[in-house]
């Protein structure tokens, strides 16, 4: 894991002046690069840290939670790199002092890749065959993870979110907006370090619920938490999620070709996993249900933010805007 040069004092200043509702109007302006399950990815508008991406996590309740999470993150990245063989974005975990509102905030600071090199951006610059080849390259990286899991089943297994936005292409020609010749993939999404040891999930599942409205926590815990915690350990479901993401990226015409590509992969390079073929209707139904759930969830979070505002309480989370689906 490479070392990242983080200006801690500047990061503290940034957090102290952050406006979660309008990050671009913060004391040190920020631009949101992406939204994850438990983090928001921010670019700080400051020349000293322009080459870094800041994944902000304000959901910890005490120091012990942070220590446990940091250890798990480090183990997850180590196993991905050294044992599985994935390239992982270099990063440093930074724990800030408790804020004036009482929140403990942790940042994962990662090397920042050109915006066009991220998977969900680059697919809009590629032709259909190049997109298919990119997805095939992701499938080959995912196979490494699930081959490791099969070999270590019941002892040590990893979950992974393989959707296209979690990968960067390197090397990348920024002027052309395309890969610079033969490329490799770098995995970005390490803030959800899903790892089971002796069959027991090591990531505290309650972290997924911290940003949820209090009036929804019991329902989410009952209906959805188990699925969130297990779907990324299922090779077939991870592939479905990867292809379904092309609906979100407004490229529905690619789905049939990608289903065909995935099925060829499952029948060939991944035949030893004996997974059943995918169907276009299955991908569509999965996406429609997932999109409905997240749309509703975001609506409730927006209501919760307004309730915090009306009652004079600080709301520490940065919410995504309405997403075109």
C-alpha positions in Angstrom: 0.0 0.0 0.0 1.6 3.2 -1.1 2.0 6.2 1.1 0.0 9.3 0.6 1.2 12.8 1.6 -1.7 14.2 3.5 -1.7 17.8 5.0 -3.5 16.9 8.2 -3.8 20.5 9.4 -5.4 21.5 6.0 -7.8 18.5 6.2 -8.9 19.6 9.7 -9.4 23.1 8.4 -11.4 21.7 5.5 -13.7 19.6 7.7 -14.3 22.5 10.1 -15.5 24.7 7.3 -17.4 22.0 5.3 -21.0 22.7 4.3 -22.4 19.2 3.8 -25.5 20.7 2.1 -23.5 22.7 -0.4 -19.8 21.4 -0.4 -18.9 23.9 -3.2 -19.7 26.8 -0.8 -17.5 25.5 2.0 -14.7 27.6 3.5 -12.4 25.5 1.3 -14.6 24.7 -1.7 -15.1 21.0 -2.5 -16.4 19.1 -5.4 -18.2 15.7 -5.0 -16.7 13.0 -7.2 -19.0 10.2 -6.2 -21.2 8.6 -3.6 -20.7 5.2 -2.0 -22.5 3.0 0.6 -20.7 4.5 3.6 -18.6 7.4 2.1 -18.7 10.4 -0.1 -15.8 11.1 -2.4 -14.6 14.7 -2.4 -12.0 16.7 -4.3 -10.7 19.6 -2.3 -10.3 22.9 -4.3 -6.8 23.5 -2.9 -3.6 23.3 -5.0 -1.7 21.5 -2.2 -4.1 18.5 -2.4 -5.3 18.6 -5.9 -4.0 15.2 -6.7 -5.9 13.5 -3.9 -9.4 12.1 -3.5 -11.0 12.3 0.0 -13.5 9.7 1.0 -15.4 11.1 3.9 -17.0 8.9 6.6 -18.7 10.7 9.5 -20.6 7.7 11.0 -18.3 6.5 13.8 -19.5 6.8 17.4 -16.3 6.1 19.3 -12.6 5.6 19.0 -12.8 1.8 19.3 -15.0 1.6 16.2 -12.5 3.6 14.2 -9.6 1.4 15.4 -11.5 -1.8 14.4 -12.5 -0.3 11.0 -9.0 0.9 10.2 -7.5 -2.5 11.0 -10.1 -4.2 8.8 -9.5 -1.8 6.0 -5.7 -2.5 6.1 -6.2 -6.2 6.1 -8.7 -6.0 3.3 -6.4 -4.0 1.1 -3.4 -6.3 1.9 -5.3 -9.4 1.0 -6.7 -7.9 -2.2 -3.2 -6.8 -3.3 -0.9 -9.6 -2.0 -3.1 -12.7 -2.0 -5.7 -12.0 -4.7 -3.5 -10.0 -7.0 -5.6 -6.9 -7.6 -4.2 -3.5 -8.1 -5.6 -1.2 -5.5 -5.5 2.6 -5.3 -3.0 3.8 -2.7 -4.6 5.4 0.3 -4.1 6.5 3.9 -6.7 6.5 6.7 -6.9 9.8 8.6 -8.9 10.1 11.8 -9.8 13.7 12.8 -10.6 15.0 16.3 -14.3 15.1 17.3 -16.0 18.0 15.6 -17.9 20.8 17.4 -21.1 19.0 16.6 -19.8 15.9 18.3 -19.1 13.8 15.3 -16.1 11.6 14.7 -15.0 11.9 11.0 -12.6 9.6 9.2 -11.2 10.2 5.8 -9.7 7.7 3.4 -7.3 9.8 1.3 -6.5 8.1 -2.0 -4.5 8.9 -5.0 -6.8 10.7 -7.5 -7.1 9.5 -11.0 -8.1 11.6 -14.0 -11.9 11.9 -14.0 -12.0 10.4 -17.5 -10.1 7.3 -16.4 -12.9 6.2 -14.0 -14.9 3.4 -15.5 -18.3 5.1 -15.5 -16.8 8.0 -17.4 -14.6 6.2 -19.9 -17.4 3.9 -21.1 -18.9 7.0 -22.7 -15.8 7.5 -24.8 -15.5 3.9 -26.0 -17.2 2.1 -28.8 -19.4 -0.9 -28.2 -16.6 -3.5 -28.7 -14.2 -1.5 -26.4 -16.9 -1.4 -23.7 -17.3 -5.1 -24.0 -13.6 -5.6 -23.6 -13.5 -3.3 -20.6 -16.3 -5.3 -18.9 -14.5 -8.5 -19.8 -11.3 -7.1 -18.1 -13.4 -6.4 -14.9 -14.8 -9.9 -15.0 -11.3 -11.3 -15.1 -10.3 -9.2 -12.0 -13.5 -10.4 -10.2 -12.7 -14.0 -11.0 -9.4 -13.6 -9.0 -11.4 -12.6 -5.9 -13.9 -15.4 -6.1 -11.2 -18.0 -6.9 -9.5 -16.8 -3.7 -12.8 -17.2 -1.8 -13.3 -20.7 -3.1 -9.8 -21.7 -2.1 -10.2 -20.2 1.4 -14.0 -21.0 1.9 -15.0 -20.9 5.5 -11.7 -19.4 6.6 -11.2 -16.1 4.9 -13.4 -14.6 2.1 -13.8 -11.2 0.6 -16.8 -9.3 -0.7 -16.3 -6.9 -3.6 -18.5 -4.3 -5.4 -17.5 -4.7 -9.0 -19.6 -2.1 -10.7 -17.9 -0.1 -13.4 -17.5 3.1 -11.4 -15.2 1.3 -8.9 -12.4 0.8 -11.4 -9.8 3.2 -12.9 -8.0 2.5 -16.2 -4.2 3.0 -16.3 -2.3 4.3 -18.1 -4.7 7.0 -19.4 -4.3 9.7 -22.1 -6.2 12.7 -20.7 -5.9 14.7 -23.9 -7.5 11.9 -26.0 -9.8 10.8 -23.2 -8.9 7.1 -23.7 -6.6 4.4 -22.4 -3.0 4.9 -23.5 -2.4 1.6 -25.2 -2.7 -1.7 -23.3 -4.1 -0.9 -19.8 -4.6 -2.4 -16.4 -7.4 -1.8 -13.9 -7.1 -0.3 -10.5 -9.7 -1.0 -7.8 -11.0 2.0 -5.9 -13.8 1.0 -3.6 -12.0 0.0 -0.4 -14.1 1.9 2.1 -16.5 -1.1 2.3 -14.0 -3.7 3.5 -16.2 -6.8 3.4 -14.3 -9.7 4.9 -15.4 -12.8 6.7 -13.2 -14.8 9.0 -14.3 -18.3 9.9 -17.7 -17.4 8.4 -18.2 -14.3 10.5 -18.5 -10.9 8.9 -15.8 -8.6 10.2 -17.3 -5.3 9.1 -19.8 -3.9 11.6 -23.1 -4.0 9.7 -24.5 -1.1 11.7 -22.1 1.3 9.8 -24.4 0.9 6.8 -27.3 2.2 8.9 -25.7 5.2 10.6 -26.7 7.6 7.7 -30.2 6.3 7.6 -33.1 8.3 9.1 -33.8 7.0 12.6 -37.4 6.2 11.7 -36.2 3.8 9.0 -33.3 2.0 10.7 -35.5 -0.9 12.1 -37.0 -1.5 8.6 -33.7 -1.4 6.8 -32.2 -3.7 9.4 -35.1 -6.1 8.9 -35.5 -6.1 5.2 -32.3 -5.0 3.5 -29.2 -5.2 5.7 -28.6 -8.9 5.2 -28.8 -8.6 1.4 -26.3 -5.6 1.4 -23.9 -7.6 3.6 -24.0 -10.8 1.5 -24.6 -9.9 -2.2 -21.0 -8.9 -2.7 -19.8 -12.4 -1.8 -21.9 -13.9 -4.6 -20.0 -14.0 -7.9 -23.1 -14.2 -10.0 -24.9 -11.3 -8.2 -21.8 -9.1 -8.5 -21.8 -9.7 -12.3 -25.5 -8.9 -12.4 -24.8 -5.6 -10.5 -22.0 -4.8 -12.9 -24.1 -5.1 -16.0 -27.2 -3.5 -14.5 -25.1 -0.4 -13.9 -25.2 0.3 -17.6 -28.9 1.1 -17.2 -27.9 3.8 -14.7 -25.2 5.0 -17.1 -27.8 5.5 -19.8 -26.4 2.8 -22.0 -29.2 0.3 -22.0 -28.4 -0.8 -25.5 -25.2 -2.4 -24.2 -26.9 -4.8 -21.8 -27.8 -7.6 -24.2 -24.2 -7.6 -25.6 -22.7 -7.6 -22.1 -25.0 -10.4 -21.0 -23.7 -12.4 -24.0 -20.1 -11.5 -23.0 -20.7 -12.5 -19.4 -22.3 -15.8 -20.4 -19.3 -16.6 -22.7 -17.0 -15.8 -19.8 -19.0 -18.0 -17.4 -19.0 -20.9 -19.9 -15.3 -20.4 -20.7 -12.8 -18.8 -18.3 -15.1 -19.1 -15.3 -16.6 -22.5 -16.2 -15.2 -24.1 -13.0 -17.6 -21.9 -11.0 -20.6 -23.6 -12.6 -22.7 -20.5 -12.5 -26.0 -20.4 -14.5 -26.2 -18.1 -17.5 -27.6 -14.6 -17.1 -30.7 -13.3 -18.8 -31.4 -9.8 -20.0 -34.8 -9.7 -18.2 -33.1 -10.8 -15.0 -30.7 -7.8 -15.3 -33.5 -5.4 -16.0 -35.6 -6.6 -13.1 -32.7 -6.4 -10.7 -31.9 -2.8 -11.8 -35.5 -1.7 -11.6 -35.9 -3.0 -8.1 -32.5 -1.6 -6.9 -33.2 1.8 -8.5 -36.6 2.0 -6.8 -35.1 1.2 -3.4 -32.3 3.7 -3.6 -34.6 6.4 -5.0 -37.0 5.9 -2.0 -34.1 5.7 0.4 -32.6 9.0 -0.8 -36.1 10.7 -0.6 -36.3 9.7 3.1 -32.7 10.8 3.8 -33.6 14.2 2.3 -36.6 14.5 4.6 -34.4 13.5 7.5 -31.9 16.3 6.6 -34.8 18.8 6.6 -36.0 17.6 10.0 -32.5 18.1 11.4 -32.4 21.6 10.0 -35.8 22.5 11.4 -34.9 21.2 14.9 -31.5 23.0 14.9 -29.4 19.8 14.7 -26.3 19.4 12.5 -26.7 16.9 9.6 -23.2 15.6 8.8 -23.9 13.7 5.6 -23.5 14.8 2.0 -26.5 13.7 0.0 -26.4 13.0 -3.7 -28.7 14.9 -6.0 -31.5 13.2 -7.8 -29.9 10.6 -10.1 -31.2 10.1 -13.6 -32.2 6.4 -13.9 
